[in-house]
Amino acid sequence: MLNSLLKTLYRNAQALIYTSRYEGFGLPTLEPMECQCPVIFRLTSSLSELVGDAASLFEPDSVDGLVNTMEIVVEEPELWASID
C-alpha cells in the first residue's frame, strides 16, 4: 500500500520513466499506474504483457524513441486521462 506522500508525488508527476534492463516483478511501474501516472518503459520488458495499453513503450537503446515517447506523454495528457 502506498503512503500518502508517495501517492501525491505520483499524482503530480508527468510520468514515471523506467529504463531498467533488468527487473523483478516491476513494482516501480505498478505503483504510479495505481495513481493514474503515465509510465514509460522499454519495449522488451516483460512488463509490457502485464500492463497492456496502460503504459507507453520505447525501443531499447533508442534515445530518440525515449524522447519521442516522453514528448507524446507531456504534450498529449488527454491520452492518459482515461487510463485506470
C-alpha positions as CSV (number, residue, x, y, z in Angstrom):
1,M,0.0,0.0,0.0
2,L,1.3,3.4,-1.0
3,N,1.8,6.1,1.7
4,S,0.1,9.5,1.1
5,L,3.3,11.3,0.2
6,L,4.2,8.8,-2.5
7,K,0.6,8.9,-3.9
8,T,0.8,12.7,-4.0
9,L,4.1,12.6,-5.8
10,Y,2.8,10.1,-8.4
11,R,-0.4,12.0,-8.9
12,N,1.5,15.2,-9.6
13,A,4.2,13.7,-11.8
14,Q,4.0,14.0,-15.6
15,A,5.3,10.4,-15.9
16,L,7.5,7.7,-14.5
17,I,10.3,6.7,-16.8
18,Y,11.6,3.2,-16.1
19,T,14.6,2.3,-18.3
20,S,15.8,-0.7,-16.3
21,R,17.2,-3.6,-18.4
22,Y,16.5,-6.0,-15.5
23,E,13.5,-6.0,-13.3
24,G,11.8,-8.4,-11.0
25,F,8.1,-8.1,-10.8
26,G,8.2,-4.4,-11.7
27,L,6.6,-2.9,-8.7
28,P,8.1,0.5,-9.5
29,T,5.9,0.6,-12.6
30,L,2.7,-0.6,-11.0
31,E,2.6,1.9,-8.2
32,P,2.4,5.0,-10.4
33,M,-0.2,3.3,-12.5
34,E,-2.4,2.9,-9.4
35,C,-2.3,6.7,-9.1
36,Q,-3.0,7.4,-12.8
37,C,0.6,8.5,-13.5
38,P,1.7,7.6,-17.0
39,V,4.5,5.0,-17.2
40,I,7.2,4.8,-19.9
41,F,9.4,1.7,-20.2
42,R,11.4,-0.4,-22.5
43,L,9.6,-2.4,-25.2
44,T,11.4,-5.6,-24.4
45,S,10.4,-5.5,-20.8
46,S,8.2,-8.4,-19.6
47,L,6.0,-5.9,-18.0
48,S,4.5,-5.0,-21.4
49,E,2.4,-8.1,-21.2
50,L,1.2,-7.2,-17.7
51,V,0.2,-3.5,-18.3
52,G,-1.0,-3.7,-21.9
53,D,-2.1,-0.3,-23.2
54,A,-1.8,1.3,-19.8
55,A,1.9,2.3,-20.4
56,S,3.9,3.8,-23.2
57,L,6.8,1.8,-24.6
58,F,10.0,2.7,-26.4
59,E,12.6,0.7,-28.3
60,P,15.5,-0.5,-26.2
61,D,18.7,1.6,-26.6
62,S,16.8,4.2,-28.6
63,V,17.3,7.6,-27.1
64,D,15.2,9.2,-29.9
65,G,12.4,6.7,-29.1
66,L,12.5,7.6,-25.4
67,V,12.5,11.3,-26.2
68,N,9.6,10.9,-28.6
69,T,7.6,8.9,-26.1
70,M,8.3,11.5,-23.4
71,E,7.1,14.3,-25.8
72,I,3.8,12.4,-26.5
73,V,3.1,11.9,-22.8
74,V,3.8,15.5,-22.0
75,E,2.1,17.1,-25.0
76,E,-1.0,14.8,-25.1
77,P,-2.2,14.4,-21.5
78,E,-5.7,13.5,-22.7
79,L,-4.3,10.2,-23.8
80,W,-3.7,9.3,-20.2
81,A,-6.7,10.9,-18.6
82,S,-8.8,7.8,-19.1
83,I,-6.3,5.2,-18.0
84,D,-7.4,3.2,-14.9
